Amino acid sequence: MKPLKLLAHLLVILCLTILTQLGGLIWLISMYISQRWRKKIGIVFPLVYLICNLVLVPQIAPYFGRTQLPVFKSSLKPQNIIYPLCFRNYVDKKLYNSLQQSIIHLSHLGIEIAYLDANFPFIDGFPLFPHLSHNDGKKIDIAFMYLENNNKTDQKPSFMGYGAYVKDINPTAQQCKEKGYWQYGITKYLSPDKDNTIQLDKENTKTLIQELLYRSKNSKIFIEPYLKKELALSKYDNIRFHGCQAVRHDDHIHFEIK
């Protein structure tokens, strides 16, 4: 194999591993298959990837302590299909059960949980880029509830669920920026499609947060400090500020258990 072609394959493997954990390995398997049966890797890779994503990995992950979150036909579903396609929708059994118990009660109130990044299917400690945690099956990001024309809606103000801040400017964001934490507001670049007609549903977002905490006593939630006050959640000690070293949390809920 020519050096430039080898370098290209290595870069693909690196990027796929960072973004999906298993994509690099699947690329290597696809390279072997394409050379063995003389098929184009552009055809082989998507097929092998989908087989792993839809069939093999969901069956193997429980042996490593992880369970796949629902993808279709559930009140617990991904905000964007990219999350399950990138193997980023796995949690440990305890967190999975907590979410399922929460959704049973919330569904009676007409509230569905739209999840964002959770965890990869294998190996504690394997980083889920770009998060600082999300590496042990015990963390998940959840979208806020929203209103459109003062009516409850399943729509979100951004395509990916990140970056559509409740307020463009807030005191914590300003303080973190002044301290030199340039990355604190970087997720705004993930939301070029922000829909300003969709507004935060404070009542149902508060209900969602309270339900999550009720179902799992040894848990905590990260949101921006000003939102904790605005949602009248100040009495909850396990709702905390995540620190300037992370990114803004007035576009989603970070929920984790011990």
C-alpha positions as CSV (number, residue, x, y, z in Angstrom):
1,M,0.0,0.0,0.0
2,K,1.3,3.4,-1.0
3,P,2.4,5.7,2.0
4,L,-0.3,8.4,1.2
5,K,-3.0,5.8,0.9
6,L,-1.9,4.2,4.2
7,L,-1.9,7.6,5.9
8,A,-5.4,8.3,4.6
9,H,-6.6,5.0,6.1
10,L,-4.9,5.7,9.4
11,L,-6.6,9.1,9.6
12,V,-10.0,7.6,8.8
13,I,-9.4,4.9,11.5
14,L,-8.4,7.6,14.1
15,C,-11.4,9.8,13.3
16,L,-13.9,7.0,13.4
17,T,-12.5,5.7,16.7
18,I,-12.7,9.1,18.3
19,L,-16.3,9.7,17.2
20,T,-17.8,6.2,17.5
21,Q,-15.3,4.0,19.4
22,L,-15.9,1.1,17.1
23,G,-15.8,2.7,13.7
24,G,-12.0,2.4,13.3
25,L,-12.2,-1.3,14.0
26,I,-15.1,-1.7,11.6
27,W,-13.1,0.1,8.9
28,L,-10.2,-2.4,9.4
29,I,-12.6,-5.3,9.1
30,S,-14.1,-3.7,6.0
31,M,-10.6,-3.3,4.5
32,Y,-9.9,-7.0,4.9
33,I,-13.2,-8.0,3.4
34,S,-12.9,-5.6,0.5
35,Q,-9.4,-6.9,-0.4
36,R,-10.4,-10.5,0.2
37,W,-13.5,-10.4,-2.0
38,R,-12.3,-7.5,-4.3
39,K,-15.2,-5.2,-3.4
40,K,-15.0,-1.4,-3.0
41,I,-14.6,-0.4,0.6
42,G,-17.2,2.3,0.0
43,I,-19.8,-0.4,-0.4
44,V,-18.5,-2.9,2.2
45,F,-18.0,-0.4,5.1
46,P,-21.6,0.9,5.3
47,L,-23.0,-2.7,5.3
48,V,-20.6,-4.0,7.9
49,Y,-21.1,-0.8,10.0
50,L,-24.9,-1.2,10.0
51,I,-24.7,-4.9,10.8
52,C,-22.5,-4.1,13.8
53,N,-24.7,-1.1,14.9
54,L,-28.1,-2.7,14.5
55,V,-27.4,-6.4,15.3
56,L,-24.1,-7.3,16.8
57,V,-23.1,-4.6,19.3
58,P,-26.6,-4.3,21.0
59,Q,-26.3,-8.1,21.8
60,I,-22.7,-7.9,23.0
61,A,-22.8,-4.7,25.0
62,P,-24.7,-6.2,28.0
63,Y,-21.8,-8.5,28.7
64,F,-19.8,-5.3,29.3
65,G,-22.4,-3.8,31.5
66,R,-24.0,-1.5,28.9
67,T,-27.5,-1.4,27.6
68,Q,-28.6,0.3,24.4
69,L,-31.2,3.0,24.7
70,P,-34.4,2.8,22.6
71,V,-34.1,4.3,19.1
72,F,-37.6,4.0,17.7
73,K,-41.2,3.9,18.9
74,S,-40.5,4.9,22.5
75,S,-41.1,7.8,24.8
76,L,-37.4,7.7,25.4
77,K,-35.7,8.4,22.1
78,P,-32.7,10.2,20.5
79,Q,-33.0,13.8,19.6
80,N,-31.1,13.0,16.4
81,I,-30.5,9.6,14.8
82,I,-26.8,10.5,14.6
83,Y,-26.4,9.6,18.3
84,P,-27.4,5.9,18.0
85,L,-25.6,5.6,14.6
86,C,-22.4,6.7,16.3
87,F,-22.8,4.1,19.1
88,R,-23.3,7.0,21.6
89,N,-26.6,5.7,23.1
90,Y,-25.4,3.2,25.7
91,V,-25.8,3.3,29.5
92,D,-25.3,0.9,32.4
93,K,-28.3,-1.1,33.6
94,K,-29.0,1.0,36.6
95,L,-29.2,4.2,34.6
96,Y,-31.3,2.5,32.0
97,N,-33.8,1.3,34.6
98,S,-34.0,4.8,36.2
99,L,-34.8,6.3,32.8
100,Q,-37.4,3.7,32.1
101,Q,-39.1,4.3,35.4
102,S,-39.1,8.0,34.9
103,I,-40.7,7.7,31.4
104,I,-43.5,5.6,32.7
105,H,-44.6,8.5,35.0
106,L,-43.7,11.3,32.6
107,S,-45.6,9.7,29.7
108,H,-48.8,10.1,31.6
109,L,-48.1,13.9,31.7
110,G,-47.4,13.9,28.0
111,I,-43.6,14.3,28.5
112,E,-41.1,12.4,26.4
113,I,-37.4,12.2,27.0
114,A,-35.2,13.1,24.1
115,Y,-31.6,12.1,24.8
116,L,-28.4,13.4,23.3
117,D,-25.0,11.9,24.0
118,A,-24.9,9.0,26.5
119,N,-21.9,6.6,26.5
120,F,-20.1,4.2,24.2
121,P,-21.0,0.5,24.4
122,F,-17.6,-0.8,25.7
123,I,-14.7,-0.1,28.1
124,D,-14.9,2.2,31.1
125,G,-12.6,5.2,30.8
126,F,-12.9,5.4,27.0
127,P,-13.5,9.1,26.3
128,L,-16.7,10.2,24.5
129,F,-15.4,13.2,22.6
130,P,-15.8,16.1,23.3
131,H,-17.2,15.4,26.8
132,L,-15.1,15.4,30.0
133,S,-17.0,12.5,31.4
134,H,-19.5,10.2,29.7
135,N,-17.0,7.3,30.0
136,D,-18.5,4.9,32.5
137,G,-22.1,4.3,31.4
138,K,-23.5,6.5,34.1
139,K,-24.0,9.8,32.3
140,I,-26.5,11.1,29.8
141,D,-27.4,14.4,28.3
142,I,-31.1,15.1,27.9
143,A,-32.9,17.9,25.9
144,F,-35.0,20.5,27.6
145,M,-38.8,20.7,27.1
146,Y,-40.0,23.4,24.8
147,L,-43.0,25.5,23.7
148,E,-44.0,26.6,20.2
149,N,-46.6,29.4,20.1
150,N,-47.2,28.7,23.8
151,N,-48.1,25.1,23.1
152,K,-46.0,22.1,24.2
153,T,-44.0,20.7,21.3
154,D,-41.5,17.8,20.6
155,Q,-39.5,20.1,18.4
156,K,-36.2,21.5,19.7
157,P,-34.6,24.8,18.7
158,S,-31.5,23.0,17.3
159,F,-31.0,20.1,15.0
160,M,-28.5,18.3,17.3
161,G,-30.0,19.4,20.6
162,Y,-26.8,21.3,21.7
163,G,-25.9,25.0,21.2
164,A,-29.4,26.6,21.3
165,Y,-28.9,28.4,24.6
166,V,-32.0,29.6,26.6
167,K,-30.2,33.0,26.9
168,D,-27.4,34.1,24.5
169,I,-25.7,35.9,27.5
170,N,-25.8,34.8,31.1
171,P,-23.6,35.8,34.1
172,T,-21.8,32.4,34.4
173,A,-20.9,32.4,30.7
174,Q,-19.5,35.9,31.0
175,Q,-17.5,35.0,34.1
176,C,-16.0,31.9,32.5
177,K,-15.1,33.8,29.4
178,E,-13.4,36.5,31.5
179,K,-11.4,33.8,33.3
180,G,-10.0,32.6,29.9
181,Y,-12.2,29.5,29.4
182,W,-12.7,30.1,25.7
183,Q,-14.4,26.8,25.1
184,Y,-17.3,27.4,27.5
185,G,-19.6,28.7,24.7
186,I,-18.2,26.7,21.8
187,T,-21.3,24.5,21.4
188,K,-23.2,27.4,19.9
189,Y,-21.4,26.5,16.6
190,L,-23.3,23.2,16.7
191,S,-26.6,25.1,16.2
192,P,-26.5,27.2,13.0
193,D,-30.1,26.3,12.6
194,K,-31.4,27.7,15.9
195,D,-35.2,28.3,15.8
196,N,-36.0,31.3,17.9
197,T,-39.7,30.7,17.8
198,I,-39.3,27.7,20.1
199,Q,-38.9,28.7,23.7
200,L,-38.1,26.8,26.9
201,D,-41.0,25.1,28.6
202,K,-40.1,25.9,32.2
203,E,-42.9,24.0,33.9
204,N,-42.3,20.7,32.1
205,T,-38.5,21.0,32.2
206,K,-38.8,21.4,35.9
207,T,-41.1,18.4,36.1
208,L,-38.6,16.3,34.0
209,I,-35.7,17.3,36.3
210,Q,-37.6,16.5,39.5
211,E,-38.7,13.1,38.1
212,L,-35.1,12.2,37.2
213,L,-33.9,13.1,40.7
214,Y,-36.8,11.3,42.4
215,R,-36.2,8.0,40.6
216,S,-32.5,7.9,41.4
217,K,-31.6,9.4,44.8
218,N,-27.8,9.0,44.4
219,S,-27.8,11.2,41.3
220,K,-26.9,14.7,40.2
221,I,-27.8,17.1,37.5
222,F,-25.8,19.9,35.8
223,I,-27.5,23.0,34.5
224,E,-26.6,26.7,34.5
225,P,-26.9,28.4,37.9
226,Y,-29.4,31.0,36.6
227,L,-31.7,28.2,35.3
228,K,-31.7,26.5,38.6
229,K,-33.1,29.7,40.1
230,E,-35.5,30.4,37.3
231,L,-36.9,26.9,37.4
232,A,-37.4,27.2,41.2
233,L,-35.0,24.3,41.9
234,S,-32.7,26.0,44.4
235,K,-33.6,23.6,47.2
236,Y,-32.0,20.7,45.4
237,D,-28.4,20.3,46.4
238,N,-27.7,17.7,43.8
239,I,-28.4,20.2,41.0
240,R,-25.0,21.7,40.5
241,F,-22.8,24.0,38.5
242,H,-20.5,21.9,36.3
243,G,-17.5,24.3,36.3
244,C,-16.0,26.6,33.7
245,Q,-13.8,23.8,32.4
246,A,-16.8,22.2,30.7
247,V,-19.3,23.9,28.3
248,R,-22.5,25.7,28.8
249,H,-25.5,23.8,30.2
250,D,-28.4,26.0,29.3
251,D,-29.1,24.0,26.2
252,H,-29.4,20.5,27.8
253,I,-29.6,18.6,31.1
254,H,-26.6,16.5,32.2
255,F,-27.9,13.7,34.3
256,E,-25.7,11.1,36.1
257,I,-25.9,8.5,38.8
258,K,-23.4,6.9,41.1
